[in-house]
Amino acid sequence: MINYYTIGQRVKEARKKKHLSQADLAEAVEKSTSYISYMETGLKCMSLETLVDVANALDVSADYILADCIKDRKSGSAGMP
């Protein structure tokens, strides 16, 4: 199970560290500001392509954004399904 809220919070944290607004990030990844807002609150999930674009725009790795966001369905712990 993927925790989209946690992914969004990681993106938000990285965005704020770079002193970017949601509009700045949206422009960098060619998405709408509302898309960024929904993604940061976990209401929308990113495609793999958008994940890479966001990670590049924020100068972080995709691993940083995804770390501890995927829970093993059997044990409920973070890890690969």
SULNORSUL-V665313 format. One record per backbone hydrogen bond with DSSP energy under -1.0 kcal/mol. CO is the residue of the C=O (numbers start at 0). NH is the residue of the N-H. If there is no record, write none. Layout:
co-><CO;CO>
nh-><NH;NH>
This chain:
co-><0;1;2;3;4;5;6;7;8;9;10;11;12;13;14;15;20;21;22;23;24;25;31;32;33;34;35;36;37;37;38;46;47;48;49;50;51;52;53;54;60;61;62;65;68;69;71;76>
nh-><70;3;6;7;8;9;10;11;12;13;14;15;16;17;19;18;24;25;26;27;28;30;35;36;37;38;39;40;42;43;41;50;51;52;53;54;55;56;57;59;64;65;66;68;2;78;75;71>
